[in-house]
Amino acid sequence: MRLGLGEKKAPSLSIIIPAYNEEKRIGESLKKILEYLDAREESCEILIVDDGCRDNTLSIVREVLGSRNYRILINEKNMGKGASIRRGMLAAKGDMCLFTDADLSTPIEELDKLSEPLKGDFDVVFGSRAMKESQLIVRQPFHREMMGRTFNLLVQLLHLPGVKDSQCGFKLFTRKAAQAVFKRQKMQGFCFDVEVLVLARKLGFKIKEVPVKWIDSPQSKVNPIKDAMKMFWDLVKLKFLI
C-alpha cells in the first residue's frame, strides 16, 4: 500500500532499519521491502536510523523511498546497533514493530512467519537460525558460526534458557511490548538482542522463537575478535543491569 509522507493515520506496521555506511546494500534491500509491502493490505512506515553514515546511504534511501511513508532519524555520532534500534523502536508508531538488518540476511518475506504468532497470544516473536526447521541458504564462515554457537550456549546458561538463537537481527514486537522493553534497554552494542529478550520475559511478555531463512552477508560488520570479546563481557554485565 502506498502512503504519502503526510499520512497521519497510525500504520499497522513499522519497519526499523539501522544503517551505518550501507550504500552498497540498502538500496536493493529497500526495493525488496517495498515490493513485499505493496502486496500487503496494511499500512506501513519505514524508519531508517542513520548511525553516523559517511557515505551515500541517505541519498540512496531518499531516492528509493521517494514519496513513501518513511522517516530518517540521525544519530549525532556512531552510537552502535543497540542504541540505533532503541531509537527507532521508541519512535515507531505501528501496531507491530519489526527491526531488521540493512542487508536483509533474513528475507523480508519471513515476516509472515512472525506476524501470525504476534496476532495471537505472543508479544515478541523473533527469527532463529538455529532451529531444526531453519533454512541456512548461505551459511556464515566456519569461525563465525562456531563463535555464534558458543555465544548462544552462554546466553542459554546465563540468561535465556530454551532460546536457541538470540542474535538473529529479525525481531517483531507489539507496540506495547516495544515501548516497555526499549524504554529500559541500555546496551548499545550487539548484545542488546539478549538484553531485549531478557527484559521482555522479565516484564511478563510472551516471547516465541520461530525458524527463518538466512542468507549470510559477506560484508558483515561484526569483528570476530573485538566484537566477540565485547559481547562476552556484556553478557556478564547484563547480570547486573537487569
N, C-alpha and C positions, 0 to 999 in steps of 0.2 A: 504494500500500500504506500502510495507516495504522499508525503506530507511536506508542507512548506515550512520555512523557518519560523513563520509567525503562528503556527499551530499552537493553540492554548490548551486543548484537551489533553489530560494526562494520558500518556501512552500506556499500553498494556505491557510493553517490553522495553527495557533499557539494555543496551549492549555497551559495556565499558572496555576500552582497549588502551592499555598503557603503551606509550611509544617513546623510544629513545633511539634516535638515528635509524629510522625504519624505512628510508626512501626506497630501498631495493625490494621491500616485501609488502608494504602496507597497501599499495595501490591495487594489486591483484587480489589481496585479501578483502578489501572493501568492495570490490566488484562482485566477488563471490557472495558476500553478505547481502548486498543489495538484490542480487538475483534470488537468493533464498527468501528474503523479506517480501519481495514482490509477489511471491506465491502464497504468502500467508494472509489471512483475513484478519489482521490485527495491526494496530498502530505501534510504531516503534521509534525510539530515539537512539542515536549513536553518540557516545561520549568518548572523545579522544583526549587522553591526558598526556600532554607534552612534558616529558620529564627531562627537559634541558636539551632538546634536539639542536644539533648544529649543522644539519643538512637540509634537504628539501622536503622533509616529511610533511610539514604543514601545507606547503604548496600543493603537494600531491593529494592530500586529504581534501582540501578545498575544491580542487579540480574534479575529483571523482564524486564527491558527495553533492556538490552543486547546491541545488535548492532543497535537498532532503532535510529531514528534521535531525540536525546534529548540533553538537556544541564542542568547542575545543577549550579545555582547561589547561592553563600553562603554569607549570611549576617555575619558580624563580631560578632554581638551580636543580641539578640532578639529585633527586631525593631517594630513588630506589623504587623497586616494583611495588613493595608493600604500601609505601606512602602514596604512590600514584593510584593504586587500586582503591585504597581507602577514600581518597578524594573523589574519585569517580563514583563510587558506590553511594557515598553520602549525598552527592549532587543528583543522583538518578531520581527520576520521577515515575518510573514504570512500576506496574504491579509486580512484575518479575524483573529481576536484575541479574544479568549474566556478565561475568568477566571472562575474557578470552585473550589469548596472546595475539600479537600483530601478525605472526606468521601462520596462524590457523593450523597449527600442528594437529589439533583436533578439528576436523571439518565442521563448519557451522551447521551442517545438516544433522549433526549429532545432538543438537539442541532438542530435537523431538524426543529423544530418549530421556532427557532431563525434565522437560516440561510436563510430561504426563504425571510422574510421581508428585511434582510440585502442585499440580492442580488437585491432587488427592490429599493425603494426610501429612505430607512432608513439607518442611520449611526450607531445607537446604539440600540440594541434590548436586553431586559432584562426579565428574568423569574420572574413570580409572583405567590405567594401562596395565594393571596387574591382576585382573580377574580372569577367570578361565575363559570367559566369552569375549574378552578384549581382543581387538584386532590391531596388531602392530604391523602396519603396511610397510613402513621404513623404520627399522629399529635404530636405537641410539648406538654410537660406538661402544665397544665392549667395556672400556674403562668407565664410561659414564653410566652404563647400565648397571654395572657392579656397584658403583658409588651410590646410585639410586636405591638399589635393593638393600644395601647396608643402612642407608639413611632411613628407609621405610621400616626396617626392623627396629631401629632405635626409637622411631616415632611410636610404634606399637607398644614397645616396652615402657616408654616414659609417659606417653600422653594419650594415644588413641588406639586402645586395644580393639582389634577387629577391622581396622581400616587398612586396606592393602596398599593404597597409593594416595597420599595426601597432596602430592606435588603437581598433579596434572592441572594445567592452567585453564580449566574449563569448569566453572562453578556457577550454579544458579541459585538465587535466593529469592524468597518473597521480600517485598519491600520492607515489611515489618521486621523480618529477621536481619536484613541488610542494615537497616538503621540501628538496630540494637547491637549487632555484632561489631560493625565498623566504627561506631562511636567509642568503643572500648579497645579496639585494635591499636597496638603501639609499634610493632616491629615494622621496619622499613624495607628490609631485605627479603630474600626468597623464603625464609622460614615463616613468613606471615601466613602462608597457606595452612600450616599446622595450627598457628595461633587462632585463626578464624574458626576452624573446626572445633577446637577445644572450647572456645568461647560459646559457640553455638550450642554445644552439648551442655555446658555449664548453665546456660540461660534457659535450658529446657526445650530448645527447639529440636525437632525430629530431623535427623540427617540420614541421607541414603547415598550409597556409593553405587554407581552403575558403570558397566563396561562400555568403552567407546573405542572408536578407531583412532589411531595415532600415526602421524607421518612425521618422523623426526626431521628437523631443520638443520642442515649443516652449518648454519650461521648462528647457532645458539650463542647467547651472551653469557652463559654460565661458565665461569672459570673452574676447571676441575680440581684445582688445588686451593686457590684463595677462597672461592665461594664455598667449597666443601667444608673447609675449616671453620669459616664463619657460621655456616648453617649448623654444624655440630655444636658449636659453642652456644648458639642461640637456643638450641633445644634444651640445654642445661638452664640457661637464663629464664626460659619460659616457665620453668617450675616455680620461679619466684615472682613472676609478673602476674600470674593468674591465680 
